[in-house]
Amino acid sequence: MQTNRKLYLYEDRFMNWYLQLDKKVQEKIDWVFELVKTVPVIPQKYFRHLENADGLYEIRVEYESNIYRIFCFFDEGNLIILINAFQKKTPKTPRSEIALATKLKKQYFSNKPFLES
């Protein structure tokens, strides 16, 4: 399948979290990532813009009765930057998680000239 988008891991925050998950959860996340990268229009069930969160999006993964959220944002068109993730345990996304994602996004763009060199 042709790739429409690319995923980029910023720092190790996401990968450290991912590596602690059960193998079956990792497989489901990988499946959703393939969906995000390849389908022309990503179903909102798996990917949505966060309201009042300055260009942040969340990749949504459900496995069994657990819900996982991976925060990300776009850079230069179809490049999706993955920044942090958590297992959702309450109906509303915790403000602390959104604040952390916002901080990491700002940090990414501040450091971007150094990342490219």
Buried (B, 14 or more C-beta within 10 A) or exposed (E): EEEEBEBEEBBEBBEEBBEEBEEEBBEBBEEBBEBBBEBEEBEEEBBEEBEEBEEBBBBBBEBEEBBBBBBBBEBEEEEBBBBBBBEBEEEEBEEEBBEBBBEBBEEBEEEBEEEEE
